Amino acid sequence: SPDEDYPFDNSTLRGQRTRGQICAYAGATMTMQFRTHLFTVLIFGPYARLLRWDRSSVIVSRRFNYAEHPLILFRFYKRFAQLTLAQRGRD
């Protein structure tokens, strides 16, 4: 089933642990690199999500099939490359 293949999307114990691990990685990155916010790309199977983290929350995009819609990732990386260090989250 899709829930078994993509644990980020389900509410099982495995899904909760997966989300917890992702949150822990983002928190550690923000702490070690002195960031105000952080952008990440989460890839799972044929799908991806874009995430923007700050100290109190995370904004998560809808999942999309990056093989069928590669322009979504291309546009994200193109725009990200044009940001200043502060806009990228550097403190």
C-alpha positions as CSV (number, residue, x, y, z in Angstrom):
1,S,0.0,0.0,0.0
2,P,1.1,3.6,-0.5
3,D,1.2,4.1,3.3
4,E,3.8,1.4,3.7
5,D,6.0,2.7,0.8
6,Y,5.9,6.4,2.0
7,P,6.0,6.5,5.8
8,F,6.1,10.3,5.9
9,D,2.4,10.4,4.9
10,N,0.9,8.0,7.4
11,S,0.2,8.0,11.1
12,T,1.7,4.6,12.0
13,L,4.5,4.2,14.5
14,R,6.9,3.9,11.6
15,G,5.6,7.1,10.0
16,Q,5.9,9.0,13.3
17,R,9.4,7.8,13.8
18,T,10.4,8.8,10.3
19,R,9.0,12.3,10.9
20,G,10.7,12.5,14.3
21,Q,14.1,11.6,12.7
22,I,13.6,14.2,10.0
23,C,12.8,16.8,12.6
24,A,15.9,15.9,14.6
25,Y,18.1,16.2,11.6
26,A,16.7,19.7,10.8
27,G,17.0,20.8,14.4
28,A,20.6,19.6,14.6
29,T,21.5,21.4,11.3
30,M,20.0,24.6,12.5
31,T,21.9,24.4,15.8
32,M,25.3,23.5,14.4
33,Q,25.2,25.9,11.5
34,F,23.6,28.9,13.4
35,R,20.6,29.2,11.1
36,T,17.4,31.2,11.5
37,H,15.6,28.9,9.0
38,L,16.4,26.0,6.7
39,F,15.2,24.6,3.4
40,T,15.2,20.9,2.7
41,V,14.1,18.6,0.0
42,L,12.7,15.3,1.1
43,I,12.8,12.5,-1.5
44,F,11.0,9.3,-0.8
45,G,10.4,6.8,-3.7
46,P,9.3,8.7,-6.8
47,Y,8.0,11.6,-4.7
48,A,9.5,14.7,-3.1
49,R,8.4,17.5,-0.8
50,L,9.9,20.9,-0.2
51,L,10.2,21.9,3.5
52,R,11.0,25.2,5.1
53,W,12.0,25.0,8.8
54,D,12.3,27.7,11.5
55,R,12.6,27.5,15.3
56,S,8.9,26.9,15.9
57,S,7.5,25.2,12.8
58,V,7.9,23.6,9.4
59,I,6.0,24.3,6.2
60,V,5.7,21.2,4.0
61,S,4.7,21.2,0.4
62,R,2.3,18.7,-1.2
63,R,4.2,15.7,-2.4
64,F,4.9,15.6,-6.1
65,N,6.4,13.0,-8.5
66,Y,9.7,14.6,-9.3
67,A,10.3,12.3,-12.3
68,E,7.0,13.4,-13.9
69,H,7.4,17.0,-12.8
70,P,11.1,17.8,-12.8
71,L,10.5,21.5,-13.3
72,I,9.3,21.8,-9.7
73,L,12.7,20.9,-8.3
74,F,14.5,22.8,-11.1
75,R,12.6,26.0,-10.2
76,F,13.2,25.5,-6.5
77,Y,17.0,25.1,-6.9
78,K,17.2,28.0,-9.4
79,R,15.4,30.3,-7.0
80,F,17.3,29.1,-4.0
81,A,20.6,29.8,-5.9
82,Q,19.5,33.4,-6.3
83,L,18.9,34.0,-2.5
84,T,21.3,35.9,-0.3
85,L,22.9,34.0,2.6
86,A,20.4,35.6,5.0
87,Q,17.5,34.6,2.8
88,R,18.9,31.1,2.9
89,G,18.8,31.2,6.7
90,R,22.3,32.0,7.7
91,D,22.4,33.8,11.0
